[in-house]
Amino acid sequence: MALAATELTEIERVLASPDATPQAYIELRQKFPHLAWIRCDASDVTETPYRSFGAFDLHLLDSADHCAAITDDPARATGIVLARRAAAP
């Protein structure tokens, strides 16, 4: 099931919140169980993020074809890669 525009808006709202924490992943995964969710360190992803919010980079995942890939097209997104950036020193 593809990512709806309203879902992307809600995901961005949660991540843009000033009090977004590592638990944001858990909250979003519970709220949108039909999407594939991957969390990792931002250094593990070489692609440019779709959006960046505080400590998180948001990547869209397209798993509709045989192999999963990062996409910039929300209409093709079937999941989210939430990459946490290291805190600034």
ROPA-234237 format. One record per residue (C-alpha): residue number from 1; x, y, z. Coordinates in steps of 0.25 Angstrom, whole numbers. Example, Ala and Ser with C-alpha at 12.3 -4.5 7.8 and 13.67 -1.06 7.14 Angstrom:
<dofis>
<dofi><i>1</i><east>49</east><north>-18</north><up>31</up></dofi>
<dofi><i>2</i><east>55</east><north>-4</north><up>29</up></dofi>
</dofis>
This chain:
<dofis>
<dofi><i>1</i><east>0</east><north>0</north><up>0</up></dofi>
<dofi><i>2</i><east>6</east><north>13</north><up>-4</up></dofi>
<dofi><i>3</i><east>8</east><north>25</north><up>5</up></dofi>
<dofi><i>4</i><east>-4</east><north>35</north><up>5</up></dofi>
<dofi><i>5</i><east>-1</east><north>50</north><up>5</up></dofi>
<dofi><i>6</i><east>-8</east><north>51</north><up>19</up></dofi>
<dofi><i>7</i><east>1</east><north>40</north><up>25</up></dofi>
<dofi><i>8</i><east>13</east><north>47</north><up>20</up></dofi>
<dofi><i>9</i><east>8</east><north>60</north><up>26</up></dofi>
<dofi><i>10</i><east>6</east><north>54</north><up>39</up></dofi>
<dofi><i>11</i><east>19</east><north>47</north><up>39</up></dofi>
<dofi><i>12</i><east>26</east><north>60</north><up>36</up></dofi>
<dofi><i>13</i><east>18</east><north>67</north><up>47</up></dofi>
<dofi><i>14</i><east>23</east><north>56</north><up>58</up></dofi>
<dofi><i>15</i><east>38</east><north>57</north><up>53</up></dofi>
<dofi><i>16</i><east>37</east><north>73</north><up>53</up></dofi>
<dofi><i>17</i><east>32</east><north>74</north><up>67</up></dofi>
<dofi><i>18</i><east>43</east><north>80</north><up>76</up></dofi>
<dofi><i>19</i><east>41</east><north>69</north><up>86</up></dofi>
<dofi><i>20</i><east>43</east><north>57</north><up>75</up></dofi>
<dofi><i>21</i><east>51</east><north>46</north><up>82</up></dofi>
<dofi><i>22</i><east>56</east><north>33</north><up>78</up></dofi>
<dofi><i>23</i><east>42</east><north>28</north><up>82</up></dofi>
<dofi><i>24</i><east>36</east><north>35</north><up>70</up></dofi>
<dofi><i>25</i><east>40</east><north>22</north><up>62</up></dofi>
<dofi><i>26</i><east>31</east><north>14</north><up>71</up></dofi>
<dofi><i>27</i><east>20</east><north>24</north><up>71</up></dofi>
<dofi><i>28</i><east>20</east><north>25</north><up>55</up></dofi>
<dofi><i>29</i><east>21</east><north>10</north><up>53</up></dofi>
<dofi><i>30</i><east>9</east><north>7</north><up>62</up></dofi>
<dofi><i>31</i><east>1</east><north>18</north><up>55</up></dofi>
<dofi><i>32</i><east>4</east><north>14</north><up>41</up></dofi>
<dofi><i>33</i><east>6</east><north>-2</north><up>42</up></dofi>
<dofi><i>34</i><east>3</east><north>-4</north><up>27</up></dofi>
<dofi><i>35</i><east>16</east><north>3</north><up>24</up></dofi>
<dofi><i>36</i><east>30</east><north>-3</north><up>24</up></dofi>
<dofi><i>37</i><east>38</east><north>3</north><up>35</up></dofi>
<dofi><i>38</i><east>54</east><north>3</north><up>35</up></dofi>
<dofi><i>39</i><east>62</east><north>11</north><up>46</up></dofi>
<dofi><i>40</i><east>77</east><north>12</north><up>45</up></dofi>
<dofi><i>41</i><east>88</east><north>22</north><up>47</up></dofi>
<dofi><i>42</i><east>89</east><north>33</north><up>37</up></dofi>
<dofi><i>43</i><east>103</east><north>29</north><up>33</up></dofi>
<dofi><i>44</i><east>97</east><north>16</north><up>28</up></dofi>
<dofi><i>45</i><east>89</east><north>23</north><up>17</up></dofi>
<dofi><i>46</i><east>97</east><north>29</north><up>5</up></dofi>
<dofi><i>47</i><east>85</east><north>35</north><up>-2</up></dofi>
<dofi><i>48</i><east>80</east><north>49</north><up>0</up></dofi>
<dofi><i>49</i><east>68</east><north>50</north><up>10</up></dofi>
<dofi><i>50</i><east>55</east><north>53</north><up>5</up></dofi>
<dofi><i>51</i><east>54</east><north>62</north><up>17</up></dofi>
<dofi><i>52</i><east>62</east><north>65</north><up>30</up></dofi>
<dofi><i>53</i><east>56</east><north>68</north><up>43</up></dofi>
<dofi><i>54</i><east>64</east><north>71</north><up>56</up></dofi>
<dofi><i>55</i><east>71</east><north>58</north><up>59</up></dofi>
<dofi><i>56</i><east>65</east><north>50</north><up>47</up></dofi>
<dofi><i>57</i><east>66</east><north>48</north><up>32</up></dofi>
<dofi><i>58</i><east>54</east><north>43</north><up>26</up></dofi>
<dofi><i>59</i><east>56</east><north>34</north><up>13</up></dofi>
<dofi><i>60</i><east>44</east><north>28</north><up>5</up></dofi>
<dofi><i>61</i><east>45</east><north>14</north><up>2</up></dofi>
<dofi><i>62</i><east>39</east><north>7</north><up>-11</up></dofi>
<dofi><i>63</i><east>38</east><north>-7</north><up>-9</up></dofi>
<dofi><i>64</i><east>27</east><north>-9</north><up>-20</up></dofi>
<dofi><i>65</i><east>37</east><north>-16</north><up>-30</up></dofi>
<dofi><i>66</i><east>46</east><north>-28</north><up>-27</up></dofi>
<dofi><i>67</i><east>56</east><north>-20</north><up>-20</up></dofi>
<dofi><i>68</i><east>54</east><north>-9</north><up>-9</up></dofi>
<dofi><i>69</i><east>60</east><north>5</north><up>-13</up></dofi>
<dofi><i>70</i><east>60</east><north>19</north><up>-7</up></dofi>
<dofi><i>71</i><east>51</east><north>28</north><up>-15</up></dofi>
<dofi><i>72</i><east>48</east><north>43</north><up>-16</up></dofi>
<dofi><i>73</i><east>34</east><north>40</north><up>-21</up></dofi>
<dofi><i>74</i><east>24</east><north>39</north><up>-10</up></dofi>
<dofi><i>75</i><east>14</east><north>33</north><up>-19</up></dofi>
<dofi><i>76</i><east>23</east><north>21</north><up>-20</up></dofi>
<dofi><i>77</i><east>27</east><north>20</north><up>-6</up></dofi>
<dofi><i>78</i><east>22</east><north>8</north><up>2</up></dofi>
<dofi><i>79</i><east>31</east><north>10</north><up>14</up></dofi>
<dofi><i>80</i><east>40</east><north>19</north><up>22</up></dofi>
<dofi><i>81</i><east>55</east><north>19</north><up>26</up></dofi>
<dofi><i>82</i><east>56</east><north>27</north><up>38</up></dofi>
<dofi><i>83</i><east>71</east><north>30</north><up>40</up></dofi>
<dofi><i>84</i><east>76</east><north>37</north><up>53</up></dofi>
<dofi><i>85</i><east>87</east><north>47</north><up>52</up></dofi>
<dofi><i>86</i><east>97</east><north>48</north><up>63</up></dofi>
<dofi><i>87</i><east>95</east><north>59</north><up>72</up></dofi>
<dofi><i>88</i><east>104</east><north>71</north><up>70</up></dofi>
<dofi><i>89</i><east>115</east><north>72</north><up>80</up></dofi>
</dofis>
